[in-house]
Amino acid sequence: MLEAHCKAHFEAIPEQKAYYSKQPNLSKLSISRQPKNLEEILKVYTEEVAETGLNCNAATNFGFFINHGLFASALADFVAALDNQFPNHNFYGPGIVAIEHTLLEWFKTIFGYPKSCLGNLTSGSSIGIIMAMKAARDNHNIKGALISSSVAYVTSETHFCFDKAFDLCGLSDMKQRMIPMDDGGRMLPEALKDQIEADIEKGYKPFLVVATAGTASIGAIDPIKAIGLIAREHGLWFHVDAATGGLFALVEPAKFDGIEMSNSINIDPHKTLCIPTGLGAVLINKPYIKTEDKMAKYHHELQETELSGLIDNGASISFELSRPFRGLRLWLPLQMYGIKPFEDHLKGILHLTGYFRKCLTEIGFQVGPEPDLTVSYFWYEIPENHDNFHGLLMRLIQEDGDVFLASLVVQGRKVLRFAVVSTLITEESINRAINVIQKCLTCAIEIVKATNTMHGITY
């Protein structure tokens, strides 16, 4: 039964819609005392869960950095759940800890981090960023009255996860400086340096700068090396948010020059390495306040065991204690396929991003600056009511459902954005998306003309 369900799932993928406006029937998902057979349950799951909302498996899903997930990763999750071993401590699961550390060592080599640095596999960058911000806070002893006089340097493209991390680390009262960017959405190093020096003159304590290696909105990579040199000169903690773009360093390392200078990095393998959502990582190349003393005492009293080398155990640095064995979902595919297919995938989606931009210009759209990675935005040039028109266009695309895109505001104007991530995306699926976009564009123009909401516009 389950095999038939999986077979039907994979056979249906090529023609699946990217978005279903249908809402689930909650009564069919309720818990009852009566048992049901698996066939009935899977039917309900397909109709009330899989066929609602965003379909991450669709070859025309260009909205977010969510991949369809490799079957090998799904198999790995099944094996890990079946064994159900504790992955957070070497004493209980030495083999599991070894696998996860193998992945962390691989990440360290990609970014030029020393073997001595700490690392942890997380559920995603939100948790990794919190851990990194805690390390930054503790290393700079930012507490009490120092918080309000301390300064962090970000841009308008810095992910909102950092605001959450600042709140959770007790840093919400510190000052944040929004550093200007160039036309490509990259932080301006000279502006950063000037702002730091101005804050020092005012008696403030600059302590943190966040660079982004692949912004979520437009795929820009900040000038990492230049920022790192400024951070080093002024003694700031230098963090690189590489959730979206970091693993492109496998194929285009020059774009990430200087990342080895950072004090911490967060990455999300689930965004670009074709695995299911739920696997991130953080690397911290500075002392980190761990919990080994309390933890060792607890385990000694509980099991009468002496535990050593707690720096090698995730539970000594992570906020999580009970957690799934998430590392297997990447380790198993790497063992089965090797690294090269993943590198080929990254090269392929970089090419497809250029192809998508080219196709959009051919049907009359304007495109944003050349992206560093696989994200770009576009718009249709009209004389007035720009935002209303693009809101209408976006709504028509979502109602069609065959393609899923995102929208955002760039320089005060609404634009549409696409992200090329999935291994299922091909030139053919992009052509399919272009046909839908063109159809909806024509419809939007006709609606505007018919309702006379945009007087005096010539198309």
C-alpha positions, 0 to 999 in steps of 0.5 A: 500500500505504501509502495503504491502511494509513493509510486503514484506520488512520483509519477504525478510530480511532472504535471502537478500544480504548484499551488492549491487554493483549497483549504483542508476539511478539518473534520476529516483530520480529527482524532477519533477512537475508531481505527482506520485502514491505511488506504483510507488514511493515505487518501485523506492525507493526499486530498486534505494535506498534500493537495492544499497550499504550496506544493514543494514537489512541483517543477514550477514552484519558484516561490521559496527556497524549499526543495522537493526532497530526495527519495534517498533522504526520505529513506534516511529519515525512515531508517533514523526514525525506525532506529530512534537512537539519541543523536545528541551525545557520544555516550548514547549514540557514538555512530550517530554523533560520528556521522553528524560530525563527518558532515560538520567537518565537510562544512568546515572544509568548504568555508575554510574553518579550522577543525577546532571550531564548534559546529552543530546540525540544527533544524534550520538557520533560525536556531543556528542564528540564535546560537551564533548570536549567543556566542557573539554576546557572550564573547563580547560580554554584552549584558546589563547596561552595556546592551543599550550602548552596543551596536550591531550593523546590518542592512535592509536585506538582513533576514528577520531571523536576526531580530528574533535572535536578538530578542531571545538573546536579550539584545533587543535594546541594543542599537542597530545600524542599517548600512546602505547598499549598492544597486545590487543589494550589497552592503557598502563597506565604506559606509560600514566603516564610516558608521562604526567610526562615528559610533565609536566617537559617540561612545558606543560599543560596536560589537557585531556585523552581519553579512549575507551570502545570498539575500532571500529577496534578490540573491545578493552576496555582500562583499565578505572579505572587505566587511571581514577586514573592517570587522577585524580592524575594529574587533567586531564579531563577524557573522555570515548568514549563508543560509541561502547561498553558502553551499554555492561555495562548492562551485563558485568559491571566489564569490565567498572570498573572505568567509573564512575570516568570519566568527560564525556562519549559518547554512541550510543544506535543505535549501540547495542540496535537494533534501527535505526541510529540517537540516541546517548547520551553524559553525562557530569559530570562537569560544562558546559558553557550553553546559558540560559541567552541569551535563556531566554531573547529571549523567554521572548521577543518572548512569554512574558514568564518567563522560568526557569530550563533551565538546564533541556532543551536540547537547553541550552547545545546542538548545535542543536535547531531545531531537531527531537524527537529522544528519542521516538525510544528507549523509546517506545521499552523499554516500550513495551519489557522491558530491559531484551530482550536487555540484552539477545541480548547483551549476545547473540552477545557476544556468537556469536562473539566467534562462528564466531572466532571458525568457521574461525579457522576451515577453516584455518584463524588466528584470532586476540586476544580475543576481549572484545566485539563483534569485531574481525579480522582475516587473512590467513597466507601466506609467502609474498604479504600479503596485495595484497592477502587480498585486492583480498580476500576482493574484491571477498567477496564484489563482491559476495555481500552475506556477508559484512565485513570490512578491516583494517590495524593492525601492518602494515598488512591488515586484515579482520574484522567482527562486530556482532551487529544485532539481525538478526545474528544467528549461521545459518547466520554466517555459511552462511558467513563462506561458502562465505568466504571459497568460496572466499578464494579458488577462491583467491588462484586459481587466485594467482596461475594462474597469478603467482603473488606470486612465490614460495608460497605453499598452 
